[in-house]
Amino acid sequence: MQRIYWDAINVDGRKVFYTVTKKGLNFVSSPEMGVSQILDFYPLTQFEYVHAHRETDHYRKELKKYLKGKLTQFVFNLDYFVDGTPQQEEVWQSITKIPYGKTLSLADLAQQLHQSSEEVVSAMKACPIWLAVPMHRVIERGDSDGFRTDAEMDEYLRSVEKNPKTELKELIKKV
């Protein structure tokens, strides 16, 4: 049985769970969904869940720095645990290359990858690590906006990136 360590952070006032293995971050839940959502992404794996701050603290610190606009690129490792298809992995890698604070339309991303928009959308929905693979940088997604999050969360994350070093409290005051 695979041991994974879990913890939670607040993102724009909503609880988001994340899990890590000895190799890296392997899952980020959709807001308010709970850590059990991991089973949607890794259905054939049995986990021993351990709530362990020592193992998750490094990830928590980086995630919080990012959410405060003080970190533009994650340093921690990612552990997809179960590989995606080559097409999915190509989409995930391409999304991680969209520069901090910038956006790219779904149509442009699909064209760059020589994939259909539907294939790109499917890959984005299958990604277990939505916060570290910055899906919010892919825009003009029509009704699919907010694949694992919602439009408000995507807009919040884009605003963090457009206002580096802005504290969450300051962003709330602006709204």
matplotlib code that plots the C-alpha trace (Angstrom):
import matplotlib.pyplot as plt

x = [0.0, 1.4, 1.8, 1.0, 1.1, -1.7, -2.4, -4.6, -4.3, -6.8, -7.0, -9.1, -11.0, -11.6, -10.0, -7.8, -6.2, -2.9, -0.9, 2.8, 4.9, 8.6, 9.0, 6.9, 3.5, 1.1, -2.4, -4.3, -8.0, -10.6, -11.7, -13.9, -13.8, -11.7, -8.7, -10.8, -11.0, -7.6, -9.4, -10.8, -7.3, -5.7, -8.6, -6.5, -4.2, -4.7, -3.3, -2.4, -3.2, -1.0, -1.6, 2.0, 3.1, 6.8, 6.5, 4.2, 5.7, 8.0, 5.1, 2.9, 5.5, 6.0, 2.2, 1.6, 4.5, 3.0, -0.5, 1.0, 2.7, 6.1, 7.0, 6.7, 7.9, 7.6, 10.8, 9.3, 9.1, 5.9, 5.0, 2.2, 2.3, 0.4, 1.6, -0.9, -1.0, 1.7, -0.9, -1.9, 1.7, 2.4, -0.5, 0.6, 4.2, 3.1, 0.9, 3.8, 5.8, 3.2, 5.1, 4.0, 1.4, 0.7, -2.2, -2.7, -6.1, -7.3, -7.4, -3.7, -2.5, -4.4, -2.9, 0.7, 0.3, -1.4, -4.3, -8.0, -9.4, -11.4, -8.2, -6.6, -9.6, -9.7, -6.0, -6.6, -9.4, -7.3, -4.4, -4.2, -2.1, -4.1, -2.4, 1.2, 0.2, -1.3, -4.5, -5.8, -3.3, -5.3, -8.2, -11.1, -12.3, -16.0, -18.3, -15.4, -13.9, -12.7, -12.1, -11.2, -11.9, -14.4, -14.1, -13.7, -10.7, -9.1, -9.5, -8.2, -5.0, -4.5, -4.9, -2.2, 0.1, -0.7, -0.1, 3.1, 3.9, 0.3, -1.1, -4.4, -5.9, -5.0, -6.7, -9.8, -9.9, -9.8, -12.9]
y = [0.0, 3.4, 5.9, 9.4, 12.5, 15.0, 18.5, 21.4, 25.1, 27.9, 29.3, 32.3, 31.3, 27.7, 24.6, 22.7, 19.4, 18.2, 15.0, 14.3, 11.2, 10.8, 11.8, 15.0, 16.6, 14.2, 15.6, 18.8, 18.6, 20.8, 23.5, 22.1, 18.5, 16.8, 14.5, 11.5, 13.1, 11.6, 8.3, 9.9, 10.3, 7.2, 4.7, 1.5, 2.5, 2.0, 4.6, 4.9, 8.5, 10.2, 13.7, 14.8, 18.4, 17.4, 15.8, 18.4, 21.6, 22.4, 22.1, 24.2, 27.0, 27.1, 27.0, 29.8, 31.9, 31.4, 32.4, 35.6, 36.5, 35.9, 32.8, 32.7, 29.1, 26.0, 24.4, 21.2, 18.0, 16.7, 13.0, 12.2, 8.7, 7.2, 8.5, 10.2, 9.4, 10.9, 13.5, 14.4, 14.8, 17.0, 19.2, 19.4, 20.2, 22.9, 24.5, 24.6, 26.6, 29.4, 32.2, 33.5, 36.3, 35.4, 33.6, 31.6, 30.8, 27.2, 27.5, 28.7, 25.9, 23.3, 24.6, 24.7, 21.0, 19.9, 18.6, 19.4, 21.7, 18.7, 16.7, 19.5, 20.0, 16.2, 16.3, 19.4, 17.6, 14.5, 16.5, 15.6, 18.6, 21.6, 24.3, 23.3, 22.8, 26.3, 25.7, 29.2, 30.5, 28.8, 31.2, 31.5, 28.0, 28.8, 26.7, 24.6, 27.5, 26.3, 22.6, 21.5, 24.9, 27.6, 30.9, 32.8, 30.7, 31.0, 34.8, 34.9, 33.0, 35.3, 38.3, 36.9, 36.6, 40.1, 41.6, 40.0, 40.3, 41.4, 39.9, 38.2, 40.7, 43.5, 41.7, 41.2, 45.0, 45.8, 43.8]
z = [0.0, -1.0, 1.8, 1.0, 3.2, 3.1, 4.3, 3.3, 2.5, 1.9, -1.6, -1.9, 1.2, 0.1, 1.5, -1.0, 0.0, -1.4, -1.2, -1.5, -1.8, -1.2, -4.8, -4.9, -5.0, -6.6, -6.1, -5.5, -4.8, -6.4, -3.9, -1.2, -2.6, 0.0, -0.2, -1.2, -4.7, -5.3, -6.0, -9.1, -10.5, -9.1, -8.9, -8.9, -6.1, -2.4, -0.2, 3.4, 4.2, 6.8, 7.9, 8.4, 8.6, 8.5, 5.1, 3.7, 5.2, 2.3, -0.2, 2.0, 2.2, -1.5, -2.2, 0.2, -1.3, -4.7, -3.5, -2.0, -5.3, -3.8, -5.9, -9.7, -10.2, -8.0, -7.0, -5.6, -7.6, -9.1, -8.9, -11.3, -9.7, -12.6, -16.0, -18.3, -21.9, -24.1, -25.3, -21.8, -20.6, -23.6, -22.7, -19.0, -19.9, -22.3, -19.7, -17.2, -19.8, -20.1, -18.3, -14.9, -15.3, -19.0, -20.6, -23.7, -25.3, -25.5, -29.4, -29.5, -27.2, -29.2, -32.4, -30.9, -29.9, -33.1, -31.0, -31.0, -28.4, -27.1, -26.6, -24.7, -22.5, -21.8, -20.8, -18.5, -16.7, -16.2, -14.5, -10.8, -9.9, -11.2, -9.0, -10.0, -13.6, -14.0, -15.9, -15.0, -17.6, -20.4, -21.2, -23.6, -22.8, -23.2, -21.0, -19.9, -17.9, -14.6, -15.3, -11.8, -10.3, -11.2, -13.1, -9.8, -8.7, -12.1, -12.0, -8.5, -9.5, -12.5, -10.3, -7.9, -10.9, -12.2, -8.7, -7.5, -3.8, -3.1, 0.0, 0.0, 2.4, 0.0, -3.0, -0.9, -0.1, -3.8, -4.6]

ax = plt.figure().add_subplot(projection="3d")
ax.plot(x, y, z, "-o")
ax.set_aspect("equal")
plt.show()
